[in-house]
Amino acid sequence: MHKIATSKPNPHLAQALSWLENLGFDQALMANLDYCRQIIQHAGEENIKNILTELSRKNAIPRKNLIPLQGAFPRHNEFQQKLANLNADQLALLLKRLSFLAQTKTYLFWTKP
């Protein structure tokens, strides 16, 4: 197995995650939906939606991966409209997906011995 490349998350994404950590989120636990729901109740949906809106405005995230949207390259306005209609459970799922996008990824090439 050979390491080919390592990709780091977008700097805007890292900044948004630090804002989420200020609201009480732990990035290591964001993959758990129950944990996300619990923190959403304490932090407030609007605070989280504001952070996600700012992140979308900077084109720092692939919007289609977070919320099912029409078209290959959805616009910020479409993302913002869909985000406004999310309930706490859907927002928790979006945060889970966001935590996966924020992980450092290592690409490996497998060869037979």
DSSP file (Angstrom, degrees, kcal/mol; ACC not computed):
  #  RESIDUE AA STRUCTURE BP1 BP2  ACC     N-H-->O    O-->H-N    N-H-->O    O-->H-N    TCO  KAPPA ALPHA  PHI   PSI    X-CA   Y-CA   Z-CA
    1    1 A M              0   0    0      0, 0.0     2,-0.4     0, 0.0   109,-0.2   0.000 360.0 360.0 360.0 130.8    0.0    0.0    0.0
    2    2 A H  E     -A  109   0A   0    107,-2.6   107,-2.9     0, 0.0     2,-0.5  -0.961 360.0-124.3-122.2 135.5    1.4    3.4   -1.0
    3    3 A K  E     +A  108   0A   0     -2,-0.4   105,-0.2   105,-0.2     3,-0.1  -0.658  29.9 175.8 -76.2 123.5    0.3    6.8    0.2
    4    4 A I  E     -     0   0A   0    103,-3.2     2,-0.3    -2,-0.5    -1,-0.2   0.878  57.1 -22.2 -95.1 -51.0   -0.6    8.9   -2.9
    5    5 A A  E     -A  107   0A   0    102,-1.2   102,-3.2     2,-0.0     2,-0.4  -0.982  45.9-141.0-157.8 162.5   -1.9   12.1   -1.5
    6    6 A T  E     -A  106   0A   0     -2,-0.3     2,-0.5   100,-0.2   100,-0.2  -1.000  16.9-156.0-130.7 131.5   -3.5   13.7    1.6
    7    7 A S  E     -A  105   0A   0     98,-3.1    98,-2.0    -2,-0.4    -2,-0.0  -0.913   4.3-155.6-111.4 135.3   -6.2   16.3    1.3
    8    8 A K        -     0   0    0     -2,-0.5    95,-0.1    96,-0.2    96,-0.1  -0.740  29.3 -98.4-102.2 153.1   -6.9   18.9    4.0
    9    9 A P        -     0   0    0      0, 0.0    93,-0.1     0, 0.0    -1,-0.1  -0.271  49.5 -84.2 -68.6 159.1  -10.3   20.6    4.5
   10   10 A N     >  -     0   0    0     50,-0.2     4,-1.9     1,-0.1     3,-0.3  -0.323  35.2-124.8 -58.4 140.3  -11.0   24.0    3.1
   11   11 A P  H  > S+     0   0    0      0, 0.0     4,-2.0     0, 0.0    -1,-0.1   0.844 112.4  54.9 -60.1 -33.6   -9.8   26.8    5.5
   12   12 A H  H  > S+     0   0    0      2,-0.2     4,-2.3     1,-0.2     5,-0.1   0.870 106.5  51.8 -66.3 -35.2  -13.3   28.4    5.5
   13   13 A L  H  > S+     0   0    0     -3,-0.3     4,-2.2     2,-0.2    -1,-0.2   0.898 108.1  50.9 -66.4 -41.0  -14.6   25.0    6.7
   14   14 A A  H  X S+     0   0    0     -4,-1.9     4,-1.7     2,-0.2    -2,-0.2   0.885 110.0  50.3 -63.2 -38.4  -12.1   24.9    9.5
   15   15 A Q  H  X S+     0   0    0     -4,-2.0     4,-1.9     2,-0.2    -2,-0.2   0.916 109.7  49.9 -66.3 -42.7  -13.2   28.3   10.6
   16   16 A A  H  X S+     0   0    0     -4,-2.3     4,-2.3     1,-0.2    -2,-0.2   0.875 108.6  53.3 -63.6 -37.1  -16.8   27.4   10.6
   17   17 A L  H  X S+     0   0    0     -4,-2.2     4,-2.2     2,-0.2    -1,-0.2   0.865 106.3  52.3 -66.7 -34.3  -16.0   24.3   12.6
   18   18 A S  H  X S+     0   0    0     -4,-1.7     4,-1.6     2,-0.2    -1,-0.2   0.879 108.8  50.8 -68.0 -35.3  -14.3   26.5   15.2
   19   19 A W  H  X S+     0   0    0     -4,-1.9     4,-1.0     2,-0.2    -2,-0.2   0.903 110.3  49.6 -64.6 -40.2  -17.4   28.7   15.3
   20   20 A L  H  <>S+     0   0    0     -4,-2.3     5,-2.1     1,-0.2     4,-0.5   0.875 107.1  54.7 -65.8 -36.5  -19.5   25.5   15.9
   21   21 A E  H ><5S+     0   0    0     -4,-2.2     3,-1.0     1,-0.2    -1,-0.2   0.854 102.8  56.9 -64.4 -33.6  -17.1   24.5   18.7
   22   22 A N  H 3<5S+     0   0    0     -4,-1.6    -1,-0.2     1,-0.2    -2,-0.2   0.785 103.3  54.6 -66.4 -26.0  -17.7   27.9   20.3
   23   23 A L  T 3<5S-     0   0    0     -4,-1.0    -1,-0.2    -3,-0.5    -2,-0.2   0.574 134.1 -89.9 -81.2  -9.9  -21.4   26.9   20.3
   24   24 A G  T < 5S+     0   0    0     -3,-1.0    -3,-0.2    -4,-0.5     2,-0.2   0.430  80.1 138.2 118.7   0.6  -20.6   23.7   22.2
   25   25 A F      < -     0   0    0     -5,-2.1     2,-0.5    -6,-0.1    -1,-0.3  -0.496  40.6-150.5 -78.8 147.3  -19.9   21.2   19.4
   26   26 A D    >>  -     0   0    0     -2,-0.2     3,-1.5     1,-0.1     4,-0.8  -0.986   9.8-147.0-114.5 119.6  -17.1   18.7   19.6
   27   27 A Q  G >4 S+     0   0    0     -2,-0.5     3,-0.7     1,-0.3     4,-0.2   0.829  96.9  57.6 -59.0 -34.0  -15.9   17.8   16.1
   28   28 A A  G 34 S+     0   0    0      1,-0.2     3,-0.3     2,-0.1    -1,-0.3   0.774 111.9  41.7 -67.6 -25.3  -15.0   14.2   17.1
   29   29 A L  G X4 S+     0   0    0     -3,-1.5     3,-1.9     1,-0.2    -1,-0.2   0.464  85.6  94.8-100.7  -2.6  -18.6   13.6   18.2
   30   30 A M  T << S+     0   0    0     -4,-0.8    69,-0.2    -3,-0.7    -1,-0.2   0.631  71.1  71.7 -68.2 -12.0  -20.4   15.3   15.4
   31   31 A A  T 3  S+     0   0    0     -3,-0.3     2,-0.6    -4,-0.2    -1,-0.3   0.611  82.2  85.8 -75.9 -10.6  -20.8   12.0   13.5
   32   32 A N    <>  -     0   0    0     -3,-1.9     4,-2.0     1,-0.2     5,-0.1  -0.826  67.7-156.9 -94.8 119.9  -23.4   11.0   16.1
   33   33 A L  H  > S+     0   0    0     -2,-0.6     4,-2.5     1,-0.2     5,-0.2   0.875  92.6  53.4 -64.7 -39.1  -26.9   12.2   15.3
   34   34 A D  H  > S+     0   0    0      1,-0.2     4,-2.1     2,-0.2    -1,-0.2   0.904 108.8  50.0 -63.6 -40.3  -28.1   12.1   18.9
   35   35 A Y  H  > S+     0   0    0     -6,-0.2     4,-2.3     2,-0.2     5,-0.2   0.930 110.9  49.4 -61.6 -46.0  -25.2   14.2   20.0
   36   36 A C  H  X S+     0   0    0     -4,-2.0     4,-2.4    -7,-0.2    -2,-0.2   0.911 110.1  50.7 -61.2 -43.4  -25.9   16.8   17.3
   37   37 A R  H  X S+     0   0    0     -4,-2.5     4,-1.9     1,-0.2    -1,-0.2   0.910 109.8  51.0 -60.4 -42.2  -29.6   17.0   18.2
   38   38 A Q  H  X S+     0   0    0     -4,-2.1     4,-1.3     1,-0.2    -2,-0.2   0.923 113.0  43.8 -63.0 -45.5  -28.7   17.6   21.8
   39   39 A I  H  X S+     0   0    0     -4,-2.3     4,-3.2     1,-0.2     5,-0.3   0.851 108.9  58.4 -70.7 -33.7  -26.3   20.4   21.1
   40   40 A I  H  X S+     0   0    0     -4,-2.4     4,-2.4     1,-0.2    -1,-0.2   0.897 103.9  52.9 -61.2 -39.9  -28.7   21.9   18.6
   41   41 A Q  H  < S+     0   0    0     -4,-1.9    -1,-0.2     1,-0.2    -2,-0.2   0.890 116.3  38.6 -62.6 -38.8  -31.3   22.2   21.4
   42   42 A H  H  < S+     0   0    0     -4,-1.3    -2,-0.2    -5,-0.1    -1,-0.2   0.886 122.6  39.8 -79.7 -40.1  -28.8   24.1   23.6
   43   43 A A  H  < S-     0   0    0     -4,-3.2     4,-0.2    -5,-0.1    -3,-0.2   0.794 110.0-118.1 -83.1 -29.1  -27.2   26.2   20.9
   44   44 A G     X  -     0   0    0     -4,-2.4     4,-1.3    -5,-0.3     3,-0.2   0.295  10.1-109.5  96.3 133.9  -30.3   27.1   18.9
   45   45 A E  H  > S+     0   0    0      1,-0.2     4,-2.7     2,-0.2     5,-0.2   0.871 113.6  58.3 -63.6 -38.7  -31.1   26.3   15.3
   46   46 A E  H  > S+     0   0    0      1,-0.2     4,-2.2     2,-0.2    -1,-0.2   0.883 103.0  52.3 -63.8 -39.3  -30.7   29.9   14.1
   47   47 A N  H  > S+     0   0    0     -4,-0.2     4,-1.6     2,-0.2    -1,-0.2   0.914 113.1  44.8 -62.0 -42.2  -27.1   30.2   15.3
   48   48 A I  H  X S+     0   0    0     -4,-1.3     4,-2.3     1,-0.2    -2,-0.2   0.906 111.8  51.8 -69.0 -42.0  -26.1   27.0   13.4
   49   49 A K  H  X S+     0   0    0     -4,-2.7     4,-2.3     1,-0.2    -1,-0.2   0.863 106.8  54.6 -63.7 -35.5  -28.0   28.1   10.3
   50   50 A N  H  X S+     0   0    0     -4,-2.2     4,-2.1     2,-0.2    -1,-0.2   0.905 108.7  48.1 -64.1 -40.7  -26.3   31.4   10.3
   51   51 A I  H  X S+     0   0    0     -4,-1.6     4,-2.1     2,-0.2    -2,-0.2   0.919 113.1  47.6 -64.7 -44.0  -22.9   29.7   10.4
   52   52 A L  H  X S+     0   0    0     -4,-2.3     4,-2.2     2,-0.2    -2,-0.2   0.855 110.0  52.9 -67.4 -34.9  -23.9   27.4    7.5
   53   53 A T  H  X S+     0   0    0     -4,-2.3     4,-2.2     2,-0.2    -1,-0.2   0.920 110.0  47.9 -64.9 -43.4  -25.2   30.3    5.5
   54   54 A E  H  X S+     0   0    0     -4,-2.1     4,-1.3     1,-0.2    -2,-0.2   0.893 111.1  51.6 -63.8 -39.5  -21.9   32.1    5.9
   55   55 A L  H  <>S+     0   0    0     -4,-2.1     5,-1.8     1,-0.2     6,-0.3   0.895 110.9  47.6 -63.8 -41.0  -20.0   29.0    4.9
   56   56 A S  H ><5S+     0   0    0     -4,-2.2     3,-1.7     1,-0.2    -2,-0.2   0.865 105.6  59.1 -67.9 -36.3  -22.2   28.6    1.8
   57   57 A R  H 3<5S+     0   0    0     -4,-2.2    -1,-0.2     1,-0.3    -2,-0.2   0.837 104.7  50.5 -62.0 -32.5  -21.7   32.3    0.9
   58   58 A K  T 3<5S-     0   0    0     -4,-1.3    -1,-0.3    -3,-0.2    -2,-0.2   0.387 109.4-124.4 -86.1   3.9  -17.9   31.7    0.8
   59   59 A N  T < 5 +     0   0    0     -3,-1.7    -3,-0.2     1,-0.1    -2,-0.1   0.843  68.0 137.4  55.6  36.1  -18.3   28.7   -1.5
   60   60 A A      < +     0   0    0     -5,-1.8   -50,-0.2   -48,-0.1   -47,-0.2   0.529  57.1  48.0 -90.4  -6.8  -16.4   26.6    1.0
   61   61 A I  S    S-     0   0    0     -6,-0.3     2,-1.2    -5,-0.1     3,-0.1  -0.961  85.9-111.8-133.4 149.1  -18.6   23.5    0.9
   62   62 A P    >>  -     0   0    0      0, 0.0     3,-1.3     0, 0.0     4,-0.7  -0.710  33.5-161.4 -76.3 102.2  -20.1   21.4   -1.8
   63   63 A R  H >> S+     0   0    0     -2,-1.2     4,-2.1     1,-0.3     3,-0.9   0.827  83.3  60.2 -58.1 -36.8  -23.7   22.4   -1.2
   64   64 A K  H 34 S+     0   0    0      1,-0.2    -1,-0.3     2,-0.2     5,-0.2   0.792  99.8  57.0 -66.0 -27.2  -25.2   19.4   -3.0
   65   65 A N  H <4 S+     0   0    0     -3,-1.3    -1,-0.2     1,-0.1    -2,-0.2   0.749 111.6  41.8 -74.7 -22.9  -23.5   17.0   -0.6
   66   66 A L  H << S+     0   0    0     -3,-0.9    -2,-0.2    -4,-0.7    -1,-0.1   0.884 125.8  19.3 -91.2 -43.7  -25.1   18.6    2.5
   67   67 A I  S  < S-     0   0    0     -4,-2.1     2,-0.5    27,-0.0    -1,-0.3  -0.994  86.1-108.9-130.2 132.8  -28.7   19.2    1.3
   68   68 A P        +     0   0    0      0, 0.0     2,-0.3     0, 0.0    -3,-0.1  -0.470  53.5 167.1 -62.3 115.6  -30.4   17.4   -1.6
   69   69 A L        -     0   0    0     -2,-0.5     2,-0.2    -5,-0.2    10,-0.0  -0.864  37.4 -98.1-129.4 161.8  -30.7   20.2   -4.2
   70   70 A Q  S    S+     0   0    0     -2,-0.3     8,-0.0     3,-0.1    -6,-0.0  -0.509  82.0  19.1 -77.6 146.5  -31.6   20.4   -8.0
   71   71 A G  S    S-     0   0    0     -2,-0.2    -2,-0.2     1,-0.1     0, 0.0   0.135  88.1 -85.2  83.6 164.0  -28.8   20.6  -10.5
   72   72 A A  S    S+     0   0    0      1,-0.3    -8,-0.2    -8,-0.0    -1,-0.1   0.850 120.6  30.1 -76.3 -35.7  -25.1   19.8  -10.5
   73   73 A F  S    S-     0   0    0    -10,-0.1    -1,-0.3    -9,-0.1    -2,-0.1  -0.744  81.5-161.8-127.6  82.7  -24.0   23.2   -9.1
   74   74 A P        -     0   0    0      0, 0.0   -11,-0.2     0, 0.0   -10,-0.1  -0.307  18.5-120.8 -66.7 148.9  -26.7   24.6   -6.8
   75   75 A R     >  -     0   0    0      1,-0.1     4,-2.1   -12,-0.1     5,-0.2  -0.390  21.2-108.2 -87.1 165.1  -26.5   28.3   -6.0
   76   76 A H  H  > S+     0   0    0      1,-0.2     4,-2.7     2,-0.2     5,-0.2   0.879 117.6  55.6 -60.1 -40.5  -26.2   30.0   -2.6
   77   77 A N  H  > S+     0   0    0      1,-0.2     4,-2.2     2,-0.2    -1,-0.2   0.897 107.5  48.7 -62.5 -40.7  -29.8   31.2   -2.7
   78   78 A E  H  > S+     0   0    0      2,-0.2     4,-2.2     1,-0.2    -1,-0.2   0.918 112.9  48.2 -63.7 -43.4  -31.2   27.7   -3.3
   79   79 A F  H  X S+     0   0    0     -4,-2.1     4,-2.6     1,-0.2    -2,-0.2   0.916 111.2  50.7 -62.0 -43.7  -29.1   26.4   -0.4
   80   80 A Q  H  X S+     0   0    0     -4,-2.7     4,-1.9     2,-0.2    -1,-0.2   0.886 110.0  49.2 -64.5 -40.8  -30.2   29.2    1.8
   81   81 A Q  H  X S+     0   0    0     -4,-2.2     4,-0.8     2,-0.2    -1,-0.2   0.918 114.2  45.0 -64.7 -43.6  -33.9   28.6    1.1
   82   82 A K  H >< S+     0   0    0     -4,-2.2     3,-0.6     1,-0.2     4,-0.2   0.883 111.1  54.2 -67.7 -38.0  -33.6   24.8    1.7
   83   83 A L  H >< S+     0   0    0     -4,-2.6     3,-1.4     1,-0.2    -1,-0.2   0.869 102.0  58.3 -63.5 -37.9  -31.6   25.5    4.9
   84   84 A A  H 3< S+     0   0    0     -4,-1.9    -1,-0.2     1,-0.3    -2,-0.2   0.772 105.4  51.1 -63.7 -26.1  -34.3   27.8    6.3
   85   85 A N  T << S+     0   0    0     -4,-0.8    -1,-0.3    -3,-0.6    -2,-0.2   0.400  84.4 114.2 -94.3   2.7  -36.9   24.9    6.0
   86   86 A L    <   -     0   0    0     -3,-1.4     2,-0.1    -4,-0.2    -3,-0.0  -0.492  54.1-146.6 -77.1 141.8  -34.8   22.3    7.9
   87   87 A N     >  -     0   0    0     -2,-0.2     4,-2.3     1,-0.0     5,-0.2  -0.383  37.6 -88.9 -93.1-177.9  -36.0   20.9   11.2
   88   88 A A  H  > S+     0   0    0      1,-0.2     4,-2.0     2,-0.2     5,-0.1   0.860 125.7  50.8 -63.9 -37.7  -33.6   19.8   14.0
   89   89 A D  H  > S+     0   0    0      2,-0.2     4,-1.8     1,-0.2    -1,-0.2   0.917 112.9  45.3 -67.4 -42.6  -33.3   16.2   12.8
   90   90 A Q  H  > S+     0   0    0      1,-0.2     4,-2.0     2,-0.2    -2,-0.2   0.861 112.0  52.7 -68.4 -34.9  -32.4   17.3    9.3
   91   91 A L  H  X S+     0   0    0     -4,-2.3     4,-2.2     2,-0.2    -1,-0.2   0.870 106.5  53.4 -67.4 -36.8  -30.0   19.9   10.6
   92   92 A A  H  X S+     0   0    0     -4,-2.0     4,-1.9     2,-0.2    -2,-0.2   0.900 108.9  49.0 -63.7 -40.7  -28.3   17.1   12.7
   93   93 A L  H  X S+     0   0    0     -4,-1.8     4,-2.2     2,-0.2    -2,-0.2   0.892 109.4  52.5 -65.3 -39.4  -27.9   15.0    9.6
   94   94 A L  H  X S+     0   0    0     -4,-2.0     4,-2.2     1,-0.2    -2,-0.2   0.901 109.1  49.6 -62.4 -41.5  -26.4   18.0    7.8
   95   95 A L  H  X S+     0   0    0     -4,-2.2     4,-2.0     2,-0.2    -1,-0.2   0.854 108.1  54.0 -67.1 -34.5  -23.9   18.6   10.6
   96   96 A K  H  X S+     0   0    0     -4,-1.9     4,-1.4     2,-0.2    -2,-0.2   0.933 110.0  46.6 -63.0 -45.5  -22.9   14.9   10.4
   97   97 A R  H  X S+     0   0    0     -4,-2.2     4,-1.8     1,-0.2    -2,-0.2   0.881 110.0  54.6 -62.7 -38.4  -22.2   15.2    6.7
   98   98 A L  H  X S+     0   0    0     -4,-2.2     4,-1.4     1,-0.2    -1,-0.2   0.869 103.5  55.3 -63.7 -37.3  -20.3   18.4    7.4
   99   99 A S  H  < S+     0   0    0     -4,-2.0     4,-0.4     1,-0.2    -1,-0.2   0.855 107.0  50.5 -65.4 -33.5  -18.1   16.6   10.0
  100  100 A F  H >< S+     0   0    0     -4,-1.4     3,-0.9     1,-0.2    -1,-0.2   0.874 108.2  52.2 -70.5 -36.6  -17.2   14.0    7.3
  101  101 A L  H 3< S+     0   0    0     -4,-1.8    -1,-0.2     1,-0.2    -2,-0.2   0.799 105.7  56.7 -66.3 -27.3  -16.2   16.8    4.8
  102  102 A A  T 3< S+     0   0    0     -4,-1.4    -1,-0.2    -5,-0.2    -2,-0.2   0.547  84.8 104.4 -83.7  -7.2  -14.0   18.3    7.5
  103  103 A Q  S <  S-     0   0    0     -3,-0.9     2,-0.4    -4,-0.4   -96,-0.0  -0.469  78.8-113.5 -76.3 145.7  -11.9   15.2    7.9
  104  104 A T        -     0   0    0     -2,-0.1     2,-0.4   -96,-0.1   -96,-0.2  -0.643  35.6-150.0 -73.8 131.5   -8.4   14.9    6.5
  105  105 A K  E     -A    7   0A   0    -98,-2.0   -98,-3.1    -2,-0.4     2,-0.5  -0.889   9.6-160.5-111.9 136.1   -8.5   12.3    3.8
  106  106 A T  E     -A    6   0A   0     -2,-0.4     2,-0.5  -100,-0.2  -100,-0.2  -0.958   9.5-148.9-115.1 129.8   -5.5   10.1    2.8
  107  107 A Y  E     -A    5   0A   0   -102,-3.2  -103,-3.2    -2,-0.5  -102,-1.2  -0.865  16.5-168.6-103.0 128.2   -5.5    8.4   -0.6
  108  108 A L  E     -A    3   0A   0     -2,-0.5     2,-0.5  -105,-0.2  -105,-0.2  -0.857  16.0-144.7-118.3 149.4   -3.8    5.0   -0.9
  109  109 A F  E     -A    2   0A   0   -107,-2.9  -107,-2.6    -2,-0.3     2,-0.5  -0.968  18.4-149.7-113.9 122.6   -2.8    2.9   -3.8
  110  110 A W        -     0   0    0     -2,-0.5     2,-0.4  -109,-0.2    -2,-0.0  -0.786  16.2-179.4 -97.2 129.8   -3.0   -0.9   -3.2
  111  111 A T        -     0   0    0     -2,-0.5    -2,-0.0     2,-0.0     0, 0.0  -0.961  30.6-113.6-125.3 147.1   -0.6   -3.3   -5.0
  112  112 A K              0   0    0     -2,-0.4     0, 0.0     1,-0.1     0, 0.0  -0.540 360.0 360.0 -74.6 142.4   -0.5   -7.0   -4.8
  113  113 A P              0   0    0      0, 0.0    -1,-0.1     0, 0.0    -2,-0.0   0.504 360.0 360.0 -71.8 360.0    2.7   -8.3   -3.2
